[in-house]
Amino acid sequence: MNMLRHYIKLAIRNLIKYKSQSVISIIGLAIGFTCFALSTLWIRYEQTYDTFHDGADRIYLVRPESKTTNNGLSEITPYPLAGYLKATFPEIEDACNMQAWGTTVRYKGTEYRSFKMDIDSAAMHMFKLKITNGNHNFLTENSNEIAITERLAQQLFGTENPLGQELELYGEKKKICAIIQSWSRHSNIPYEIVGNFSPGDNRSQWYASMCQTFIKLKKGVDAQKFIQKLYEHTYETENSIVVKKSVATPITAMRYDRPNQGVTVKYEHIRLFALAGGLVILCSLFNYLTLFITRIRMRDREIALRKVNGSSNRELLMLFSTEYLITLVFAIFFGLILLELVIPTFKELSDIKSDKTSIYLEALSYSGIVAAFSFILSLYPIYYSRKKSLNAALKGSSNGKGQNSFQKVSMVLQLIISIGFIFCSTILMKQIHHLNHTDLGIERANRGTIQVYPPIDGLKDELAKNPYIATIVPANLPGLLPRNARAYQTINEWEGKTDSTSTVTLEIIDCNEDYFKFYGLQLLKGTFPSDDKSMIINETAALQMNMNDPIGKGFQKKVITGIVKDFYIAPPTIPAKPMMFTLEDGSSVSSDIIFQYQNCDWSSCKKRIEQLIKQMNPNIIHYNIISMEEEYEKFLKSENALLMMLDFVTLVCVLISLFGVFSLVTLDCEKRRKEIAIRKVNGAETSHIVKTFLLKYMFLLVIASVIAFPVGYLIMKPWIEGYVLQTSIDFWIYPAIWLALALLIITCTGLRIWKAANQNPAEVVKSE
């Protein structure tokens, strides 16, 4: 015990002696531990959604392929599909229909945001939903009753009995008949209200897609074989509706396998952040290990003296291990302080619902694992250094080849990581800037859409009096972004068709010339439709139908009169879909109001419109006021979040590398004081000595750049190609990054080298 206290005192004394290097090491490790712990915690949280269900590994979401959706899969299915799958496939133990969405609940004049889930009776036992009070009336057909969770009951009613009370959902009164047990919030299917599918949903009809179909496989079934079997299965209903190529997705993978989910950061971007967190801690550990071993090398005389006075290799190993561990303990401690500062922002960004204590414990466990691994990794160089130090000290010289090689390799690795982060962040920033400023084929600046249910008579006239609003499109046409109501038509015959097997699915858009001008759509060839027998198509439609000159040709008794330039109203990784534009005939039932607002603050304009809507109908059930620019920004929110995180870890890695260079230069100058003094005595100029030191690190920077830039290009080039509109990786980026880092290294180390080179040689030799 006394020896341990002695080792701790010596370790702290040495940390204080090399205080600048110690502080740099502790700060670097603390930031590294925090980044790694949070990124690992985040990715693990994403991978454990819905794992709490009984038999979660056997539950799958079934989605048919669809040409009309962005990801190629239909999120909603016909109600009869669940029963059909269970009856057809002996591998299926159970199947059910569910549908969950956000809703607004009104109780005693107050509105609450909540989640409602419609289910069938099969879902009750498949997902083990338990009623704690009340009855099952909410599951009966034509029922006007609902069940609510204990959590919502507590929020709305407190200690009052909720059974028999009424809630208002979308203007309809619903009676509470049961209290149902809620499940973990760590789910893709959140709910606080449970009801049955409404009677008007055409349950028996295959053409009406209205729900999500879940299946549960029997124990022992080979999931991969079944998934392939389901995908190859084709079924034609009595109404000649073909169901084919259905994809089964594990319920535990729904979080990151459904790109249309409203998550802040996509799963693939979280994985990149986790990788970045791993590289940050790697950079931190290499930096600290390099400084630590360099300090040991500088203490050869001390170690030799200790060994002469009876210290064994084991005791020396204990001494340096204690010093290493104390640094790790300090780093984890300051990492926890940093964690406390960033947790609020992290929880908001990651949407993690865990309490702070759980986050602390999990982060601490990850940091502990990394610390233990790094300590084990450090034992070999510590032991090796101790074994060699006595002989080297007694001979009065030290062969520094191994040490210098380790320093150089470590420094190059840190610079590779830093250059890689800077390069990737630069390309990501350039791509986001390109997407925000390139021509999308549609005008979105100062364009907005108002969606109101039920429609309010005279709302357009009142809006026209609003000083914030410049233009209102007179016709009742749906907005293009967001585009909620869509109509499609699959064409298998057209003039000039060469492939008898091909079909094209076109999105049908009703429009007029005012609509075209409002959105700035560009007619490349031809003229606008003049009647209901003419139409225009976009470039993608002409390409898919293999029409070189489509004007004058047609299909479905309509003639193509023009070609419109492709425009993009989907996420930037989704290509433009084939479209046909027909002249609106006044029969549109859309309640959208599309308008252009003045060059003013959007929030003020939105607030004024909200006040008008509530003034004209205080009991309005639903309204939504949307800016096209804000909607487009939602497509890029994951990229923007990734850029923010990469910028942070880039800054951290660059600082760690610069701190490492500065510390090594400081130690190098300290170790080579006598050499520098002798050089000065022999006539060496200060500039020559400074140049010798700087060239060493410039050479390491060149080596790191030669490795980092090609690797960065190989990573970012395929990533950029995933976007429809792509930026270029320009040549100027490479020298700009290299020069920036070179200037930073010179700035950080130049003054320290200059001071060492200008010391009085006589004083240096005398002190040595």
C-alpha positions in Angstrom: 0.0 0.0 0.0 2.9 2.3 0.9 4.5 1.6 -2.4 1.3 2.3 -4.3 1.0 5.7 -2.6 4.7 6.3 -3.5 4.0 5.5 -7.1 1.0 7.8 -7.2 3.0 10.7 -5.8 5.8 10.1 -8.3 3.3 9.8 -11.1 1.6 13.1 -10.2 5.0 14.8 -9.7 6.0 13.7 -13.3 2.6 14.9 -14.7 3.2 18.3 -13.1 6.8 18.4 -14.4 5.6 17.9 -17.9 2.5 19.9 -17.3 1.9 21.2 -20.8 2.1 17.7 -22.3 0.0 16.3 -19.5 -2.8 18.9 -20.0 -2.8 18.3 -23.7 -2.9 14.5 -23.3 -5.7 14.7 -20.7 -7.8 17.1 -22.8 -7.3 15.1 -26.0 -8.2 11.8 -24.3 -11.2 13.4 -22.6 -12.6 14.7 -25.9 -11.8 11.4 -27.6 -13.5 9.3 -24.8 -16.6 11.6 -25.1 -16.9 11.4 -28.9 -16.4 7.6 -28.9 -18.8 6.9 -26.0 -21.6 9.1 -27.5 -21.2 7.7 -31.0 -21.2 4.1 -29.8 -24.1 4.7 -27.5 -26.1 6.3 -30.4 -25.5 3.6 -32.9 -26.4 0.9 -30.3 -29.6 2.8 -29.4 -30.6 2.9 -33.1 -30.0 -0.8 -33.4 -32.1 -1.8 -30.4 -35.5 -0.2 -31.5 -38.4 -2.6 -30.8 -36.2 -5.4 -29.4 -38.4 -5.5 -26.3 -41.3 -7.3 -28.1 -41.8 -11.0 -27.3 -40.2 -12.8 -30.2 -39.0 -9.6 -31.8 -36.5 -11.5 -33.9 -39.4 -13.3 -35.6 -41.6 -10.2 -36.3 -41.4 -8.7 -39.8 -43.0 -5.8 -41.6 -44.3 -6.8 -45.1 -44.0 -4.1 -47.9 -44.7 -4.7 -51.6 -42.5 -3.2 -54.2 -43.9 0.1 -55.7 -42.8 2.3 -58.5 -44.5 5.3 -57.0 -42.5 5.7 -53.8 -39.1 7.2 -53.3 -37.6 4.0 -51.8 -39.3 1.6 -54.1 -41.5 0.0 -51.4 -45.1 0.7 -50.4 -45.4 1.6 -46.7 -49.1 0.7 -46.7 -50.8 -2.5 -47.7 -54.3 -3.8 -48.3 -56.2 -5.0 -45.2 -56.8 -8.6 -46.6 -53.1 -9.2 -47.0 -52.4 -10.2 -43.4 -55.1 -12.9 -43.5 -54.0 -14.1 -46.9 -50.3 -14.5 -45.9 -51.2 -16.4 -42.7 -53.4 -18.8 -44.7 -50.9 -19.2 -47.5 -47.5 -19.6 -45.8 -47.2 -22.4 -43.1 -44.1 -20.7 -41.8 -46.2 -17.8 -40.4 -47.4 -18.1 -36.9 -49.5 -15.0 -36.9 -50.2 -11.9 -39.0 -51.9 -8.6 -38.2 -52.7 -5.1 -39.4 -51.6 -1.9 -37.7 -51.3 1.7 -38.5 -49.8 4.4 -36.2 -49.6 8.2 -36.8 -49.3 11.4 -34.9 -52.6 13.1 -34.0 -54.1 16.0 -32.1 -56.3 15.2 -29.1 -58.6 17.9 -27.7 -59.9 17.6 -24.1 -61.8 20.4 -22.3 -60.7 22.9 -25.0 -57.0 22.1 -24.7 -55.1 20.4 -27.5 -52.4 17.7 -27.0 -50.1 16.1 -29.5 -50.3 12.3 -29.3 -50.0 9.1 -31.2 -52.9 6.9 -32.3 -52.6 3.3 -33.4 -55.4 1.4 -35.3 -55.1 -2.3 -34.9 -57.1 -5.5 -35.5 -57.7 -8.2 -32.9 -54.8 -10.3 -34.1 -52.4 -7.5 -33.1 -53.5 -7.7 -29.5 -52.1 -11.2 -28.9 -49.3 -10.9 -31.5 -47.8 -7.9 -29.7 -49.0 -9.0 -26.2 -51.1 -5.8 -25.7 -52.6 -6.0 -22.2 -55.7 -4.2 -21.0 -55.3 -3.1 -17.3 -58.8 -1.8 -16.9 -62.0 -1.7 -19.1 -63.1 -3.9 -22.0 -62.3 -4.8 -25.7 -65.2 -2.7 -27.2 -62.7 -0.5 -29.1 -61.9 -3.5 -31.3 -65.4 -4.2 -32.5 -66.5 -3.1 -35.9 -68.2 0.4 -36.2 -67.0 1.1 -32.6 -66.8 4.7 -31.6 -64.7 3.8 -28.5 -61.0 3.9 -27.9 -58.4 2.7 -25.4 -55.7 4.9 -24.0 -52.4 4.2 -22.2 -51.7 4.6 -18.6 -49.3 7.4 -19.4 -51.8 9.4 -21.4 -54.5 8.8 -18.7 -52.2 10.2 -16.1 -51.4 13.2 -18.2 -55.0 14.1 -19.0 -57.0 12.9 -16.0 -54.5 12.6 -13.1 -56.2 10.6 -10.4 -59.7 10.8 -12.0 -61.1 7.7 -13.6 -60.8 8.0 -17.4 -63.3 5.3 -18.3 -66.4 6.8 -19.9 -64.7 10.1 -20.6 -64.6 11.5 -24.1 -61.8 12.8 -26.2 -62.1 14.7 -29.5 -60.0 13.4 -32.4 -60.2 15.2 -35.7 -63.6 16.6 -34.8 -65.1 13.3 -33.6 -66.0 12.4 -30.0 -64.4 9.2 -28.9 -65.4 7.4 -25.7 -62.7 5.8 -23.6 -63.6 2.2 -22.8 -60.2 0.8 -21.7 -56.8 1.5 -20.2 -54.1 -0.4 -22.2 -50.6 -1.0 -21.1 -48.1 1.2 -22.9 -44.8 -0.2 -24.2 -41.3 1.3 -24.3 -40.9 4.6 -26.1 -37.9 3.0 -27.7 -40.1 2.0 -30.6 -40.9 2.8 -34.2 -44.6 2.3 -33.4 -45.4 4.7 -30.6 -48.9 4.9 -29.4 -51.0 6.5 -26.6 -54.4 5.9 -28.2 -55.6 2.6 -29.6 -58.6 2.1 -31.9 -60.0 -0.1 -34.6 -59.9 0.6 -38.3 -62.9 2.8 -39.3 -65.8 1.1 -41.1 -65.4 3.2 -44.2 -61.9 1.7 -44.9 -63.1 -1.0 -47.3 -61.5 -3.8 -45.3 -62.3 -6.5 -47.7 -61.0 -4.7 -50.8 -57.5 -5.4 -52.2 -57.3 -2.1 -54.1 -57.5 0.0 -50.9 -54.2 0.2 -49.1 -54.7 1.5 -45.6 -52.5 -0.2 -43.1 -49.2 -1.9 -42.3 -49.0 -5.7 -42.3 -46.9 -7.5 -39.7 -46.1 -11.2 -39.6 -44.6 -13.4 -36.9 -42.7 -16.5 -38.1 -42.8 -19.8 -36.2 -39.8 -20.8 -34.1 -37.1 -22.6 -36.1 -38.1 -21.1 -39.5 -35.1 -20.1 -41.7 -35.9 -16.4 -42.0 -33.7 -15.8 -45.0 -35.3 -18.6 -47.0 -38.7 -17.4 -46.1 -37.9 -13.8 -47.1 -36.8 -15.0 -50.5 -39.8 -17.2 -50.8 -42.1 -14.3 -50.0 -40.3 -12.1 -52.5 -40.8 -14.6 -55.3 -44.5 -15.2 -54.5 -47.1 -13.7 -56.8 -50.9 -13.6 -56.1 -53.7 -12.3 -58.3 -57.0 -11.4 -56.5 -60.5 -11.9 -57.9 -60.4 -8.3 -59.0 -57.2 -9.0 -61.1 -55.1 -7.0 -58.6 -51.6 -8.5 -58.6 -49.6 -8.7 -55.4 -46.0 -9.6 -56.0 -42.4 -9.0 -54.8 -43.1 -8.3 -51.2 -40.2 -7.5 -48.9 -40.1 -8.6 -45.3 -38.2 -6.2 -43.0 -37.3 -7.2 -39.4 -39.2 -5.0 -36.9 -35.9 -4.3 -35.2 -34.5 -2.9 -38.5 -37.4 -0.5 -39.3 -35.7 2.5 -37.8 -32.9 2.5 -40.3 -34.5 0.6 -43.2 -37.3 3.1 -43.8 -35.8 6.3 -45.4 -39.2 8.1 -45.2 -39.2 8.2 -41.4 -38.8 11.7 -39.9 -35.5 11.1 -38.2 -33.0 13.9 -37.7 -30.0 11.9 -38.8 -30.1 8.9 -41.1 -28.7 5.6 -39.9 -25.8 5.6 -42.4 -24.8 9.0 -41.2 -24.9 7.8 -37.6 -22.6 5.0 -38.6 -20.2 7.5 -40.2 -20.3 9.5 -36.9 -19.5 6.3 -35.0 -16.6 5.7 -37.3 -15.4 9.3 -36.7 -15.7 8.8 -33.0 -13.5 5.7 -33.2 -10.9 7.6 -35.3 -10.9 10.5 -32.7 -10.2 8.2 -29.8 -7.6 6.4 -31.9 -5.9 9.7 -32.7 -6.1 10.7 -29.0 -4.5 7.4 -27.9 -1.7 7.5 -30.4 -1.0 11.1 -29.4 -0.9 10.3 -25.7 1.1 7.0 -26.2 3.7 8.8 -28.3 4.2 11.5 -25.7 4.2 9.0 -22.9 6.9 6.8 -24.4 8.9 9.9 -25.4 8.9 11.1 -21.8 10.1 7.7 -20.7 12.9 7.8 -23.2 14.0 11.2 -21.8 14.2 9.8 -18.3 16.9 7.2 -19.1 19.2 8.5 -16.4 16.5 8.4 -13.7 15.6 4.9 -14.7 19.2 3.7 -14.7 19.7 5.3 -11.3 16.6 3.5 -9.9 17.8 0.2 -11.3 21.3 0.6 -9.8 19.6 1.3 -6.5 17.7 -2.0 -6.6 14.5 -1.2 -8.5 13.3 -4.3 -10.5 11.8 -4.2 -13.9 8.5 -5.2 -12.3 8.6 -2.1 -10.0 9.5 0.2 -12.9 6.6 -1.3 -14.9 4.3 -0.6 -11.9 5.6 3.0 -11.7 4.9 3.9 -15.3 1.7 1.9 -15.4 0.5 4.0 -12.4 1.4 7.2 -14.3 -0.4 6.0 -17.4 -3.5 4.9 -15.5 -3.7 8.2 -13.5 -3.7 10.1 -16.8 -6.6 7.9 -18.1 -8.5 8.4 -14.9 -8.2 12.2 -15.2 -9.2 12.0 -18.8 -12.3 10.0 -18.1 -13.2 12.4 -15.2 -12.9 15.5 -17.5 -14.7 13.5 -20.2 -17.7 13.1 -17.9 -17.7 16.8 -17.3 -17.7 17.4 -21.0 -20.5 14.8 -21.3 -22.6 16.8 -18.9 -22.2 19.9 -21.1 -23.1 18.2 -24.4 -25.9 15.8 -23.2 -28.8 18.2 -23.8 -27.7 18.9 -27.4 -26.9 15.3 -28.0 -30.3 14.1 -26.8 -32.1 16.6 -29.0 -30.0 15.6 -32.0 -30.2 11.8 -31.5 -33.7 11.6 -30.2 -32.5 9.3 -27.4 -35.2 8.9 -24.7 -32.9 7.3 -22.1 -32.5 9.2 -18.8 -29.2 11.0 -18.0 -28.1 8.3 -15.5 -28.4 5.5 -18.1 -26.4 7.6 -20.6 -23.7 8.3 -18.0 -23.3 4.6 -17.1 -23.2 3.4 -20.7 -20.8 6.1 -21.7 -18.6 5.3 -18.7 -18.6 1.6 -19.6 -17.5 2.4 -23.2 -14.8 4.7 -22.0 -13.6 2.1 -19.5 -13.4 -0.5 -22.2 -11.3 1.8 -24.4 -9.1 2.8 -21.4 -8.5 -0.8 -20.5 -7.6 -1.7 -24.1 -5.2 1.2 -24.4 -3.6 0.3 -21.1 -3.0 -3.3 -22.3 -1.6 -1.9 -25.5 0.8 0.4 -23.6 2.3 -2.4 -21.5 4.6 -3.7 -24.3 6.3 -0.4 -25.1 6.6 0.4 -21.4 8.2 -3.0 -20.7 10.4 -2.8 -23.8 11.6 0.7 -22.9 12.5 -0.3 -19.3 14.4 -3.3 -20.5 16.6 -1.2 -22.8 17.0 1.9 -20.8 19.8 0.8 -18.3 22.2 -0.5 -21.0 21.6 2.6 -23.1 22.2 4.9 -20.1 25.4 3.1 -18.9 26.8 3.3 -22.4 26.1 7.0 -22.5 24.2 6.8 -25.7 20.8 5.8 -26.9 19.8 4.3 -30.2 16.7 6.3 -31.0 15.8 4.6 -34.3 12.9 2.6 -32.8 11.7 5.6 -30.8 11.9 7.9 -33.8 10.2 5.4 -36.0 7.3 5.1 -33.5 7.1 8.9 -33.2 7.0 9.3 -37.0 4.4 6.5 -37.6 2.2 7.8 -34.8 2.4 11.4 -36.1 1.7 10.3 -39.7 -1.4 8.4 -38.5 -2.7 11.4 -36.6 -2.1 13.6 -39.6 -3.8 11.1 -41.9 -6.9 11.1 -39.7 -6.9 14.9 -39.5 -6.4 15.4 -43.3 -9.1 12.8 -44.0 -11.6 14.5 -41.8 -10.8 17.9 -43.2 -11.1 16.6 -46.8 -14.4 14.7 -46.1 -15.9 17.7 -44.3 -14.9 20.0 -47.2 -16.5 17.8 -49.8 -19.7 17.4 -47.7 -19.9 21.1 -47.2 -19.4 21.7 -50.9 -22.1 19.1 -51.8 -24.6 20.7 -49.4 -23.9 24.1 -50.8 -24.4 22.8 -54.3 -27.7 21.2 -53.4 -28.9 24.5 -51.8 -27.9 26.7 -54.7 -28.1 24.6 -57.9 -31.1 24.9 -60.2 -33.7 22.3 -59.2 -35.9 23.1 -62.1 -38.6 24.6 -59.8 -38.8 27.9 -58.0 -39.1 27.4 -54.2 -38.1 30.9 -52.9 -41.0 32.6 -51.1 -43.4 29.9 -52.1 -45.9 28.4 -49.6 -48.8 26.1 -49.2 -51.8 26.2 -46.8 -53.6 23.0 -46.0 -56.9 23.4 -44.1 -59.5 20.8 -43.0 -62.4 21.4 -43.3 -62.0 24.0 -46.0 -62.9 27.6 -44.9 -65.1 29.6 -47.3 -63.6 32.9 -48.2 -60.1 32.2 -46.9 -58.5 33.0 -50.2 -60.2 36.4 -50.4 -59.0 37.2 -46.9 -55.5 36.0 -47.6 -55.3 38.3 -50.6 -55.7 41.3 -48.2 -52.7 40.1 -46.2 -49.8 42.5 -46.8 -47.3 39.6 -46.4 -48.8 37.7 -49.4 -47.9 38.7 -53.0 -49.7 36.1 -55.1 -52.3 33.4 -54.7 -52.9 30.8 -57.4 -56.7 31.0 -58.2 -57.3 27.3 -59.1 -57.8 24.6 -56.4 -54.6 22.7 -57.3 -52.4 20.7 -54.9 -48.9 22.1 -54.1 -45.8 20.4 -55.5 -43.8 20.5 -52.3 -45.0 18.9 -50.1 -47.0 16.8 -52.4 -49.4 14.7 -50.3 -52.1 13.7 -52.8 -50.7 11.8 -55.8 -52.3 10.0 -58.8 -50.4 7.6 -61.0 -51.1 5.8 -64.2 -49.2 2.8 -65.6 -48.8 2.9 -69.4 -48.0 -0.2 -71.4 -48.7 1.0 -74.9 -47.6 4.2 -76.6 -46.7 5.4 -80.1 -43.2 4.4 -81.1 -42.8 1.7 -78.4 -40.1 -0.8 -79.2 -40.0 -3.1 -76.2 -43.2 -5.1 -75.9 -42.5 -6.0 -72.2 -41.8 -2.5 -70.8 -44.2 -0.4 -68.8 -43.9 3.1 -67.4 -45.7 4.5 -64.3 -46.4 8.2 -64.7 -47.4 10.6 -61.9 -50.3 12.7 -63.2 -50.3 16.4 -62.3 -53.2 18.6 -63.1 -52.0 22.1 -63.9 -52.6 25.3 -65.8 -50.3 28.1 -67.2 -50.6 30.1 -63.9 -49.5 27.1 -62.0 -46.5 26.6 -64.3 -45.5 30.2 -64.0 -45.9 30.2 -60.3 -43.5 27.3 -59.8 -41.2 28.5 -62.6 -41.4 25.1 -64.5 -39.5 25.3 -67.8 -41.1 24.1 -71.0 -38.1 22.9 -73.1 -40.0 22.1 -76.3 -43.5 22.5 -77.7 -46.5 24.2 -76.3 -48.8 24.1 -73.2 -51.8 21.8 -73.4 -54.9 23.5 -74.8 -57.6 20.9 -74.0 -58.2 17.6 -72.2 -56.9 15.6 -75.2 -53.3 17.0 -75.0 -50.6 16.8 -72.4 -46.9 17.4 -71.7 -44.4 15.0 -70.2 -41.1 15.5 -68.4 -37.6 14.5 -69.7 -37.5 11.4 -67.6 -40.8 10.1 -69.0 -39.6 10.7 -72.6 -36.3 8.9 -71.7 -38.1 5.8 -70.1 -40.5 5.6 -73.1 -37.4 5.8 -75.4 -38.9 8.8 -77.3 -36.3 10.9 -79.1 -39.0 13.3 -80.5 -42.2 12.7 -78.5 -44.1 15.8 -79.6 -47.1 14.7 -81.7 -47.0 11.2 -80.3 -49.3 10.0 -77.6 -51.0 7.3 -75.5 -54.3 6.8 -73.8 -56.0 9.0 -76.5 -53.9 12.0 -75.5 -51.3 13.8 -77.6 -47.9 15.0 -76.3 -47.6 18.8 -77.0 -44.5 19.6 -75.0 -41.5 18.5 -72.9 -41.0 20.0 -69.4 -37.5 20.1 -67.8 -37.1 17.6 -64.9 -37.5 19.2 -61.5 -36.8 17.8 -58.1 -39.3 17.6 -55.2 -37.9 14.6 -53.4 -34.8 13.9 -51.3 -31.6 14.7 -53.3 -30.7 11.0 -53.7 -34.0 10.3 -55.5 -34.0 10.8 -59.3 -36.8 12.7 -61.0 -39.8 10.4 -61.7 -41.7 10.2 -65.0 -44.6 12.7 -65.0 -47.4 13.8 -67.3 -49.1 17.2 -67.0 -52.7 17.6 -68.0 -54.9 20.7 -68.2 -57.0 21.1 -65.1 -60.7 21.1 -65.8 -62.0 22.6 -62.5 -62.9 19.2 -61.0 -59.9 19.1 -58.5 -61.1 18.7 -54.9 -57.8 19.8 -53.4 -58.1 22.2 -50.5 -54.5 23.4 -50.8 -53.9 27.1 -51.2 -50.6 27.9 -52.9 -49.2 31.4 -52.6 -46.1 33.5 -52.9 -45.2 35.7 -50.0 -43.2 39.0 -49.9 -39.5 39.2 -49.1 -40.2 39.2 -45.4 -39.7 37.1 -42.3 -41.5 33.8 -42.9 -42.3 33.3 -39.2 -44.2 36.6 -39.1 -46.1 35.7 -42.3 -46.9 32.3 -40.9 -48.1 33.7 -37.6 -50.4 36.2 -39.4 -52.0 33.4 -41.5 -52.5 31.2 -38.4 -54.3 34.1 -36.7 -56.6 34.5 -39.7 -57.4 30.8 -39.9 -58.3 30.6 -36.2 -60.3 33.8 -36.4 -62.4 32.5 -39.3 -62.9 29.0 -37.7 -62.0 28.8 -34.0 -62.8 25.0 -34.1 -60.6 24.2 -37.0 -59.7 20.5 -36.9 -56.4 20.6 -38.9 -54.3 23.2 -40.7 -50.8 23.3 -41.9 -48.8 26.3 -43.2 -45.7 25.2 -45.2 -42.8 27.0 -46.7 -41.2 25.2 -49.7 -37.8 26.3 -48.6 -38.3 24.8 -45.1 -39.6 21.6 -46.7 -36.6 21.3 -49.0 -34.3 21.9 -46.0 -35.9 18.9 -44.3 -34.4 16.7 -47.1 -30.9 17.9 -46.1 -31.3 17.9 -42.3 -29.4 14.7 -41.9 -26.6 15.9 -44.1 -26.5 19.2 -42.2 -26.4 17.3 -38.9 -23.6 15.1 -40.2 -21.7 18.1 -41.4 -22.0 19.7 -37.9 -20.7 16.5 -36.2 -17.9 16.1 -38.7 -16.9 19.7 -38.3 -16.6 19.1 -34.6 -14.6 15.9 -34.8 -12.4 17.5 -37.5 -11.6 20.4 -35.2 -10.9 17.9 -32.4 -8.6 15.8 -34.5 -6.7 18.7 -35.9 -6.2 20.2 -32.4 -5.1 16.9 -31.1 -2.6 16.5 -33.9 -1.3 20.1 -33.5 -1.0 19.6 -29.7 0.9 16.4 -30.4 3.3 18.1 -32.8 3.8 21.0 -30.4 4.4 18.5 -27.5 6.8 16.5 -29.5 8.7 19.6 -30.7 8.9 20.8 -27.1 10.2 17.4 -25.9 12.5 17.2 -28.9 14.0 20.6 -28.2 14.4 19.7 -24.6 16.1 16.4 -25.5 18.4 18.0 -28.1 19.4 21.1 -26.2 23.0 20.1 -26.1 23.1 19.2 -29.8 21.5 22.6 -30.7 24.1 24.4 -28.5 27.0 22.5 -30.1 25.6 23.4 -33.6 25.4 27.0 -32.5 29.0 26.9 -31.3 30.1 25.4 -34.6 28.5 28.3 -36.5 25.0 27.1 -37.3 22.5 29.9 -37.8 19.2 30.0 -36.0 17.3 29.9 -39.3 19.1 26.7 -40.3 18.2 25.0 -37.0 14.6 26.1 -37.3 14.4 24.9 -40.9 15.9 21.5 -39.9 13.1 21.0 -37.3 10.3 22.2 -39.5 11.4 20.2 -42.6 11.0 17.0 -40.5 7.3 17.8 -39.8 6.6 19.0 -43.3 8.0 15.7 -44.6 5.6 13.8 -42.3 2.8 16.0 -43.5 3.6 15.2 -47.2 3.6 11.4 -46.4 0.3 11.7 -44.6 -1.2 13.7 -47.5 -0.1 11.2 -50.1 -2.0 8.5 -48.1 -5.0 10.5 -46.9 -6.1 12.3 -50.1 -6.5 9.2 -52.2 -8.3 7.4 -49.4 -10.5 10.4 -48.9 -11.3 10.5 -52.6 -12.2 6.8 -52.7 -14.6 7.4 -49.8 -16.2 10.6 -51.0 -16.5 9.9 -54.7 -19.1 7.1 -54.4 -20.8 9.1 -51.6 -21.3 12.0 -54.0 -22.5 9.8 -56.8 -25.4 8.8 -54.6 -26.9 12.2 -55.2 -28.7 13.2 -58.3 -27.2 16.6 -58.5 -23.5 16.3 -57.8 -20.7 18.7 -57.0 -17.2 18.2 -58.3 -14.0 17.4 -56.3 -11.9 20.2 -57.5 -8.1 20.0 -57.6 -7.6 23.2 -55.6 -9.0 21.4 -52.5 -5.8 19.3 -52.1 -3.1 22.1 -52.0 -5.5 24.3 -49.9 -5.8 21.7 -47.2 -2.1 20.9 -47.2 -1.1 24.6 -47.0 -3.6 25.3 -44.2 -2.2 22.4 -42.1 1.4 23.4 -42.9 0.7 27.0 -41.7 -0.9 25.7 -38.6 2.0 23.4 -37.8 4.5 26.3 -38.4 2.5 28.6 -36.3 2.3 26.1 -33.4 5.9 25.0 -33.4 7.9 27.8 -35.0 8.1 30.0 -31.9 9.1 27.1 -29.7 11.9 26.0 -32.1 13.1 29.6 -32.4 13.4 30.0 -28.7 15.3 26.7 -28.4 17.7 27.8 -31.2 18.4 31.1 -29.5 19.4 29.9 -26.1 22.9 30.7 -24.9 25.1 27.7 -25.8 27.3 28.2 -22.8 24.4 28.1 -20.4 23.0 25.0 -22.1 26.3 23.1 -22.0 26.9 24.1 -18.4 23.4 22.9 -17.3 23.9 19.6 -19.2 
